[in-house]
Amino acid sequence: MENVRPNPPIFRLGIVMAGAVSAGAYTAGVMDYLLETLQHWEEAKRRNLRILEACGHNLEKAKHEGFDPSVPPHRVVIEVMAGASAGGMTAAVTAMSLLEGIPPFREGEDNAANRLYTSWVNLNDNAENVTFRQMLDTTDIEKEGLKSLLNSDPIDKIADRLHEVQIKKRLEDYGYLSPNMNLVLTLCSLRGIPIDISFNTKTAEPEPPQNEELEVVFVPKNEQRSTPVAHRMFLHKGVGQFCFAAEGQKTPPHVLRIDPAVQKQRQMLINAAKATGAFPIGLKFRKLQIPDASYIKAQVQRLFGIGDSGTFKINVEEGKPFEFVAVDGGAINNEPIGETDNIMEELFAADCANNTASPECKNFGVIMIDPFPDFDSTDSAQPIETLEQVPAKLLGAIRRQAMLKEGDIRQGFKGVDYTRGLIFPQKKNANGQGFKKTAIACGSLGGFGGFLSREFREHDFRLGRKNCQSFLRKYFAVKEDDNYDVLGRWTPEMKQRFSIIYEGDENTYLPIIPDTHMLEGANDPSKLQAPPDVAMSAAEVCAYYPGLRRRTEQIIKHFFNPPRSIYGRKRKVAAGPPNMDKQIHQMITRHTGSLFSKIAWLAIIALTIVILLPVLPVLLLLTVLPLLYIILVKIVAARVVRRTVLKTILQDLKDKELLRV
């Protein structure tokens, strides 16, 4: 029987998690339900196999002992988890949490053992203080100066809790995880990787002209360039590509091997997770060090598909560490689809070479989880009337161009329909008619809204679970006619339970990941309900005012005060040639100075003292007044800033129907 064959077909899966700031709670909810469903299905398959073996592989006898013929036997194996910003942090949390096990989420319980839930719903809340109040705390400015608008220490503590993960399981124990799963976190390097493109090559040494009638320019050897002229560019888009592998297991040069049992390697992953989530200006930038620049070089060669040559050179020193400052990976690569596709294509090619897959039928797919899909119909071709409109439009154009993935479009979007799926927030209106314009609560304030309220994060986590269930049951599927090549042959019992029929489509579809929670039928009690709407009151928002006041005062103080008053030391200045000031002074004196000019200057100084002596009190007053003015400006500016921030928060919450009036 097909449904009990010992080597069922394998469908490989890559998961891409887009940047989301606090809406990572939604992504975490999606991942939670996806893993729960894969686990539930895996247990059903293993139960069938145990019964079948106990019955001597007699299928009819096994059916009497509880064998369920409606459980599809094929395997789905997660090969890649990739993410940017909050998506990258969720990927790291998910991968590490699987090593100790993720218990299923349960309504009405604290779910304290579920790291996906605690990391994104609870954040760093504690009995003394909620996370957003901690993010308004000023101790970070007092310790190290202003590094970000918000205190990033609470976010660091969430990532650092991955040190507490106890390894109780291996990835291969699950059955639906690759033992060498890849973890890809996007990074934005402010240093950049220097790449040289040469525009001339070394030629033979020219000979002196033998015929004076020829118009030949002879270039002596001492006037020739010793090195080729090159155009230098900088690549700022990067990734941390980790592969789970034990000590001694060989990995490609473009991959960072990670064995979570090795604390140093675990720390490297945690650092990368913090860096990919370092939202520019809002959260602290990160200093990273790659142990060997050979990895950087290999990544660039992989990106462009070309190695060092006479015309192309990656200017890094192999064998030495490569240090750089990183900010949010989503700044220039918010959806690492291409990186995921490359890995999946390589695995597919290997399967074809091993005759476990057919070149005509792809055995892999990619799911993207995007809390903020760009479905906006706003026309960007609106007319520009004034100069003031240009900077904002220019910044938007630069960012959109940086986010465009020419290579991904050219190379990665050639697959059939079933190779891609998108999970995004969707929620019906209260009357059941149509869908809400803004489904997620954490989407307010450009994604920072979730930091304001735990209820917002709880709502989005549960909505993510709901949307994932709908996606698996209704949309992530293949046509029945293509099913044998992709997932193996299904029995009538399987088709009866899981078939999907779309109105107006004559084809029947079968799910790639069957949700075995619904074995009782489409109306079974396992169908999740959308979470109730949530909102904040103005009083709850204004309760953050004291912390906001202190934070804005410190930020404005930073910009008004000289660096020494903030950092407790003089700012370092790039050193110039020795005695530069003295040399310049001597040059000016030599060419313009004289004894007469010196006498004149002394006379002017003496006369100034005599004239100003009677009005000295007035001068002192005039000196104090500017200082008082600066102090008043600081006070007023701080008040204006924090009131503007509060007004913006309240207005945005109201626009998104998240404010209780």
C-alpha positions in Angstrom: 0.0 0.0 0.0 1.3 3.5 -1.0 0.4 5.0 2.4 2.6 2.7 4.3 5.7 2.5 2.1 8.9 2.7 4.1 10.4 5.7 2.2 7.7 8.2 1.6 8.5 11.3 -0.6 10.1 14.3 1.1 8.9 17.8 0.5 11.5 20.4 1.7 10.4 23.7 3.2 12.1 27.1 3.6 10.5 29.7 5.9 11.1 33.4 5.4 10.1 35.8 8.2 9.9 39.4 7.2 10.9 42.3 9.4 8.1 43.4 11.8 9.5 45.3 14.9 7.0 44.4 17.7 4.8 42.6 15.3 7.2 39.7 15.6 4.5 38.5 18.0 2.4 37.7 14.9 5.3 35.8 13.3 5.8 33.9 16.5 2.1 32.9 16.5 2.4 31.6 13.0 5.5 29.6 13.8 3.9 28.2 16.9 0.9 26.8 15.1 3.0 25.6 12.1 5.3 23.6 14.4 2.3 22.3 16.5 0.6 21.0 13.3 3.8 19.4 12.0 4.2 17.7 15.4 0.6 16.5 15.6 0.9 15.0 12.1 4.2 13.4 12.9 2.8 11.7 16.0 -0.2 10.4 13.9 2.2 8.9 11.3 4.4 7.3 14.0 1.3 5.9 15.7 0.2 4.3 12.4 3.7 2.8 11.9 3.8 1.3 15.4 0.3 -0.3 14.9 1.3 -1.6 11.5 4.5 -3.2 12.8 2.7 -4.7 15.7 0.3 -6.3 13.2 3.0 -7.7 11.0 2.3 -5.1 8.3 -1.1 -6.7 7.8 -3.1 -3.5 6.8 -6.6 -5.0 7.4 -5.7 -6.2 10.8 -4.0 -2.9 11.6 -7.2 -1.0 10.7 -9.0 -3.0 13.4 -6.3 -2.0 15.9 -6.6 1.7 15.3 -4.5 2.3 12.2 -5.8 5.5 10.5 -5.7 5.3 6.7 -6.6 9.0 6.3 -3.1 10.2 7.6 -0.9 11.1 4.6 2.5 9.4 5.0 4.8 11.9 3.1 7.3 14.0 4.9 7.7 17.8 5.1 11.2 18.8 6.3 12.1 22.4 7.3 15.5 23.1 5.8 15.8 26.8 6.2 14.5 29.4 8.6 15.4 32.9 7.4 14.5 36.3 8.7 15.2 40.0 8.9 14.8 42.3 12.0 12.1 40.8 14.2 11.7 37.9 11.7 15.4 37.1 12.2 15.1 37.2 16.0 12.0 34.9 15.8 14.0 32.5 13.6 16.8 32.4 16.1 14.4 32.0 19.1 12.5 29.2 17.2 15.6 27.3 16.3 17.1 27.4 19.7 13.9 26.6 21.5 13.4 23.5 19.5 16.5 22.1 21.1 14.6 21.9 24.4 11.1 21.5 23.0 8.2 23.9 22.5 5.1 22.8 24.3 1.8 23.8 22.5 0.2 27.1 23.2 -3.0 26.7 25.4 -5.7 29.3 25.8 -6.1 30.6 29.3 -2.7 29.3 30.5 0.5 31.2 31.2 2.5 29.2 28.6 5.6 30.0 30.5 7.5 27.0 28.9 6.7 28.2 25.4 9.7 30.5 24.5 8.0 31.8 21.3 5.1 33.0 23.5 7.2 34.4 26.4 9.8 36.1 24.1 7.2 38.0 22.1 4.1 38.3 24.2 5.7 38.8 27.6 8.8 40.5 26.2 10.7 41.6 29.3 7.7 42.4 31.5 8.1 41.8 35.2 6.3 42.5 38.4 8.0 45.9 38.8 7.9 47.3 35.3 6.5 46.6 31.8 8.8 46.5 28.9 8.0 49.9 27.4 8.7 51.7 30.6 12.1 49.9 30.7 12.7 51.1 27.2 12.1 54.7 28.4 14.6 54.3 31.2 17.7 56.6 31.0 20.4 54.4 32.6 21.7 53.4 29.3 22.4 57.1 28.4 24.0 57.7 31.7 26.3 54.7 31.3 27.4 54.9 27.7 25.9 58.1 26.1 23.1 58.2 23.6 23.1 55.2 21.3 19.4 55.0 20.5 16.1 56.8 21.0 14.9 53.9 23.2 16.8 51.9 25.8 17.7 48.6 24.1 18.6 46.7 27.3 15.2 45.0 27.6 15.5 43.7 24.1 19.0 42.4 24.9 17.7 40.5 27.9 15.2 38.7 25.8 17.9 37.6 23.4 20.3 36.7 26.2 17.7 34.3 27.7 18.7 31.9 24.8 21.7 31.2 27.0 19.3 29.4 29.3 18.1 26.9 26.7 19.0 23.4 27.8 19.6 21.0 25.0 17.2 18.1 25.5 16.5 17.1 21.8 18.3 16.9 18.5 16.7 18.4 15.4 16.5 15.1 13.7 14.4 13.7 16.5 11.4 15.7 15.3 11.1 14.1 11.9 10.2 17.4 10.2 13.4 19.3 10.9 16.7 18.9 8.9 19.6 17.8 11.2 21.6 20.5 9.3 19.0 23.2 9.2 20.2 26.5 7.9 19.4 29.7 9.9 19.8 32.9 7.8 19.7 36.3 9.5 20.1 39.5 7.4 22.4 42.2 8.4 23.1 45.8 7.3 26.8 46.6 7.6 27.6 50.3 8.0 31.3 49.5 7.2 30.5 47.7 4.0 32.6 45.2 2.1 35.0 46.8 -0.4 34.9 45.3 -3.9 37.3 46.5 -6.6 36.5 46.3 -10.4 39.6 46.7 -12.4 39.5 48.7 -15.6 42.9 47.9 -17.0 45.2 44.9 -17.1 48.9 44.5 -17.1 50.5 44.8 -20.5 53.9 44.2 -22.0 56.6 46.9 -21.5 56.5 49.3 -24.4 59.6 49.6 -26.6 61.1 53.0 -27.7 59.9 54.1 -31.1 62.2 53.0 -34.0 60.5 55.2 -36.7 60.4 58.9 -35.8 57.6 59.4 -38.3 55.2 57.3 -36.2 53.1 59.2 -33.7 53.9 57.0 -30.7 54.0 58.1 -27.1 56.8 56.3 -25.2 56.0 55.8 -21.4 59.2 55.1 -19.4 58.9 52.4 -16.8 59.2 54.8 -13.9 56.1 56.6 -15.1 53.9 53.5 -15.4 51.4 52.6 -12.8 52.5 49.9 -10.4 48.9 48.7 -9.7 45.8 48.6 -11.9 43.2 51.3 -11.6 40.1 50.0 -10.1 36.6 51.3 -9.3 35.8 50.6 -5.7 32.3 49.8 -4.5 30.9 48.7 -1.1 28.5 46.0 -0.4 26.4 46.8 2.7 23.9 43.9 2.5 25.0 40.9 4.3 23.7 37.7 6.1 24.7 35.5 8.9 24.1 32.1 7.5 24.4 29.5 10.2 24.2 25.7 9.8 23.6 23.3 12.7 26.4 20.9 12.6 28.4 18.9 15.2 32.1 19.4 15.9 34.1 18.0 13.0 31.2 18.1 10.5 32.3 19.8 7.3 30.4 22.9 6.2 30.8 25.1 3.1 33.0 28.3 3.4 30.0 30.6 3.0 28.3 29.0 6.1 29.0 29.6 9.8 28.8 26.2 11.7 26.9 26.4 14.9 26.9 23.8 17.6 24.6 25.2 20.4 26.5 23.1 22.9 29.5 25.3 22.3 28.9 28.5 24.2 31.1 30.7 22.0 29.1 29.6 18.9 25.8 30.1 20.7 26.9 33.7 21.6 27.7 34.4 18.0 24.1 33.5 17.0 22.7 35.7 19.8 24.9 38.6 18.7 23.6 38.2 15.2 20.0 38.1 16.4 20.5 41.4 18.3 22.1 42.9 15.2 19.4 42.0 12.8 16.8 43.5 15.2 18.7 46.8 15.7 16.0 49.1 14.3 18.0 52.1 13.0 18.1 55.0 15.5 15.2 53.6 17.5 17.3 50.7 18.9 21.0 50.4 19.5 23.4 49.7 16.7 25.6 46.6 17.2 29.3 45.8 16.9 29.9 42.4 15.3 33.0 40.4 14.6 33.3 37.6 12.1 36.1 35.3 13.3 37.5 34.8 9.8 37.0 37.2 6.9 37.1 34.1 4.6 33.4 33.8 5.4 32.8 37.3 4.2 34.6 36.6 0.9 32.8 33.4 0.3 29.4 35.0 0.9 30.2 37.8 -1.6 31.4 35.2 -4.2 28.2 33.2 -3.7 26.1 36.4 -4.1 27.7 37.3 -7.4 28.6 33.9 -8.6 32.1 34.9 -9.3 35.5 34.6 -7.5 38.5 36.8 -7.4 40.0 37.5 -10.8 42.0 40.1 -12.6 39.1 42.4 -12.8 37.1 41.5 -9.7 38.5 41.5 -6.2 37.0 41.4 -2.7 39.2 43.5 -0.5 39.2 41.6 2.8 42.1 39.9 4.6 41.4 36.2 4.8 42.3 34.5 8.0 41.8 37.6 10.1 38.6 38.8 12.0 36.3 41.2 10.1 34.7 43.8 12.4 31.8 46.1 11.6 28.9 48.0 13.0 25.5 46.6 12.0 22.0 47.9 12.1 18.6 46.3 11.4 18.9 43.7 8.6 15.5 44.8 7.3 17.0 48.2 6.4 18.1 46.9 3.0 16.9 43.3 2.9 13.6 42.8 4.7 12.6 39.5 3.1 15.6 37.1 2.5 13.7 35.2 -0.2 16.7 34.9 -2.6 19.0 33.6 0.1 16.4 30.9 1.0 15.8 30.0 -2.7 19.5 29.5 -3.3 19.7 27.0 -0.5 16.6 25.2 -1.6 17.7 25.0 -5.2 21.0 23.5 -4.1 19.2 20.8 -2.1 16.9 20.1 -5.0 19.9 19.7 -7.3 21.4 17.2 -4.9 18.1 15.3 -4.7 18.0 15.1 -8.5 21.6 13.9 -8.6 20.7 11.2 -6.1 17.6 10.2 -8.1 15.3 11.1 -5.1 13.6 13.9 -7.1 12.8 14.7 -10.7 14.1 17.8 -12.4 10.6 18.3 -13.9 8.9 18.5 -10.5 10.2 20.6 -7.7 10.1 18.9 -4.3 10.4 22.1 -2.2 8.5 25.3 -1.3 9.0 28.6 0.5 6.5 30.1 2.9 6.9 33.8 3.7 5.4 35.3 6.9 4.9 39.0 6.5 3.1 41.0 9.1 3.2 44.1 6.9 2.6 43.0 3.3 2.7 45.9 0.9 -0.9 45.8 -0.5 -1.1 49.6 -0.3 -2.7 51.0 -3.5 -1.4 54.5 -2.9 0.0 56.0 -6.1 3.6 56.9 -5.6 3.5 59.1 -8.7 1.9 62.0 -6.9 3.2 65.4 -8.1 6.0 67.2 -6.3 5.3 70.8 -6.0 8.0 72.2 -3.6 11.6 71.5 -2.7 10.6 70.5 0.8 8.8 67.4 -0.6 12.0 66.1 -2.4 14.0 64.8 0.6 11.3 62.6 1.9 10.5 61.3 -1.6 14.2 60.7 -2.2 14.7 58.7 1.0 11.7 56.6 0.1 13.0 56.0 -3.4 16.4 55.0 -2.2 14.9 52.5 0.3 12.5 51.0 -2.2 15.3 50.6 -4.7 17.5 49.0 -2.1 14.7 46.6 -1.3 14.1 45.6 -4.9 15.5 42.1 -5.5 16.5 42.0 -9.2 18.4 38.8 -8.8 15.6 37.1 -6.9 13.1 38.1 -9.6 15.4 36.9 -12.4 16.5 33.6 -10.8 14.1 32.6 -8.1 10.6 33.1 -9.4 10.4 30.4 -12.0 8.7 27.8 -9.9 5.2 26.4 -10.2 2.3 27.7 -8.0 2.8 25.4 -5.1 6.4 26.5 -4.4 5.4 29.7 -2.7 2.9 30.8 -0.1 2.4 34.0 1.9 0.9 34.2 5.4 -0.2 37.7 6.4 -2.6 39.3 8.9 -6.2 39.0 8.0 -9.2 39.4 10.2 -12.9 39.7 9.5 -15.0 42.6 10.6 -17.1 42.2 13.7 -20.3 41.7 11.5 -18.6 39.0 9.6 -18.7 40.9 6.3 -15.4 41.8 4.7 -12.0 42.2 6.3 -10.6 44.8 8.7 -8.3 47.3 7.0 -5.7 46.9 9.8 -5.8 43.4 11.2 -2.9 43.5 13.6 -2.6 45.6 16.7 1.2 45.8 16.8 1.2 47.5 13.4 0.5 50.9 14.9 3.4 53.4 15.1 5.2 51.8 12.3 5.4 48.5 14.1 6.4 49.9 17.5 2.8 49.8 18.8 3.1 46.4 20.3 5.6 47.7 22.9 2.9 49.8 24.4 0.5 47.0 25.4 0.8 43.3 26.2 -2.8 42.9 25.0 -1.7 44.0 21.5 1.0 41.4 21.4 -1.3 38.6 22.8 -3.9 39.6 20.1 -1.3 39.3 17.3 0.2 36.0 18.5 -3.3 34.4 18.5 -4.1 36.0 15.2 -0.9 34.5 13.7 -2.0 31.1 14.9 -5.4 31.6 13.4 -4.1 32.8 10.0 -1.6 29.9 9.9 -4.3 27.4 10.4 -6.4 28.9 7.6 -3.3 29.0 5.3 -2.5 25.3 5.9 -6.0 24.1 5.5 -7.1 26.2 2.5 -4.2 27.6 0.5 -0.8 25.7 0.8 -1.8 22.9 -1.5 -1.1 21.2 -4.8 -3.4 20.1 -7.6 -4.6 16.5 -7.2 -3.2 15.8 -10.7 0.3 16.8 -9.6 0.1 15.2 -6.2 1.8 11.8 -7.0 5.0 13.5 -8.2 5.1 15.9 -5.3 3.7 14.1 -2.3 3.1 10.5 -3.3 -0.2 8.8 -4.0 -3.1 9.4 -1.6 -5.8 7.0 -0.6 -9.4 7.8 -1.0 -9.6 8.2 2.8 -7.0 10.9 2.7 -8.7 12.7 -0.1 -12.0 12.5 1.6 -10.7 14.2 4.7 -8.4 16.8 3.3 -9.5 17.7 -0.3 -9.8 21.5 -1.0 -12.2 22.7 -3.6 -12.3 26.4 -4.7 -15.5 27.9 -6.1 -15.2 28.4 -9.8 -12.1 26.1 -10.1 -12.7 22.6 -11.5 -9.5 21.2 -9.9 -9.2 19.5 -6.6 -6.3 20.4 -4.3 -4.6 18.5 -1.6 -2.7 20.2 1.3 1.1 20.0 1.5 0.9 20.0 5.3 -2.3 18.3 6.4 -3.7 19.6 9.6 -4.5 16.4 11.4 -6.3 18.4 14.1 -9.2 18.5 11.7 -9.7 14.7 11.3 -13.3 15.1 12.5 -14.2 17.2 9.5 -14.2 20.8 8.4 -16.5 21.9 11.3 -14.5 20.2 14.0 -13.9 22.1 17.3 -10.2 22.5 16.6 -11.0 25.4 14.2 -9.5 28.5 15.9 -11.5 31.7 16.4 -10.1 35.1 15.7 -9.1 36.9 18.9 -11.4 39.7 20.1 -10.5 43.3 19.2 -8.2 45.1 21.6 -7.6 48.8 22.3 -5.9 51.2 24.8 -7.3 54.1 26.6 -5.8 57.6 26.5 -5.1 57.2 30.3 -3.1 54.1 29.6 -1.0 55.8 27.0 -0.5 58.9 29.1 0.8 56.7 32.0 4.0 56.5 30.0 4.4 60.3 30.2 6.8 60.5 33.2 9.2 58.0 31.5 8.8 59.8 28.2 9.6 63.1 29.9 12.8 61.8 31.5 13.9 60.2 28.3 13.3 63.2 26.1 15.1 65.5 28.5 18.2 63.3 28.4 18.1 63.1 24.6 17.8 66.9 24.3 20.5 67.3 26.9 22.8 65.2 24.7 22.3 67.4 21.7 22.7 70.7 23.7 25.7 69.8 25.9 29.2 69.4 24.6 30.4 65.8 24.3 32.7 66.0 27.4 29.7 66.7 29.7 27.9 63.6 28.5 30.7 61.1 28.1 33.1 62.3 30.8 36.0 62.5 28.4 37.0 64.5 25.4 35.9 63.2 22.0 38.7 61.7 20.0 39.9 63.7 17.1 41.7 62.3 14.1 45.4 63.0 14.5 47.0 65.2 11.9 50.7 65.9 11.1 52.7 66.8 14.3 52.8 70.5 15.2 50.3 71.3 12.4 48.9 74.4 14.2 52.4 75.8 14.9 53.5 75.3 11.3 50.5 77.1 10.0 51.1 80.0 12.5 54.7 80.3 11.4 53.7 80.4 7.7 51.1 83.2 8.3 53.6 85.2 10.4 56.3 84.8 7.9 54.2 86.1 5.0 52.0 88.6 6.7 53.4 89.5 10.2 55.6 92.4 11.3 56.7 94.2 14.5 54.2 96.9 13.8 51.3 94.5 13.7 52.2 93.1 17.1 52.4 96.6 18.7 49.0 97.4 17.1 47.4 94.3 18.6 48.7 95.1 22.1 47.4 98.6 21.8 43.9 97.4 20.7 43.8 94.9 23.7 44.7 97.7 26.2 42.2 100.1 24.8 39.5 97.5 24.9 40.1 96.8 28.6 39.9 100.5 29.4 36.7 101.0 27.5 34.9 97.8 28.7 35.8 98.1 32.4 32.9 100.4 33.3 30.4 98.2 31.6 31.7 94.9 33.0 28.4 94.2 35.0 26.4 94.6 31.9 28.7 92.2 30.1 28.3 89.6 32.8 24.5 90.0 32.6 24.7 89.5 28.9 26.7 86.3 29.4 24.2 84.9 31.9 21.1 85.7 29.7 22.2 83.4 26.9 22.7 80.6 29.4 19.3 81.1 30.8 17.9 81.2 27.3 19.5 77.9 26.4 18.1 76.3 29.6 14.6 77.6 28.7 14.9 76.3 25.2 15.8 72.9 26.4 12.8 72.8 28.8 10.4 74.0 26.1 11.9 71.7 23.4 11.6 68.7 25.7 8.0 69.6 26.4 7.2 70.1 22.7 8.9 66.8 21.8 7.1 64.6 24.3 3.7 66.2 23.7 4.2 65.7 20.0 5.1 62.0 20.6 2.0 61.5 22.8 -0.2 63.2 20.2 1.3 61.0 17.4 0.7 57.9 19.4 -2.9 58.7 20.3 -3.7 59.8 16.7 -2.2 56.7 15.2 -4.0 54.4 17.6 -7.3 56.2 16.9 -6.7 55.9 13.1 -6.2 52.2 13.5 -9.2 51.8 15.8 -7.0 50.8 18.7 -8.0 53.7 21.0 -10.8 53.4 23.5 -12.5 56.8 23.5 
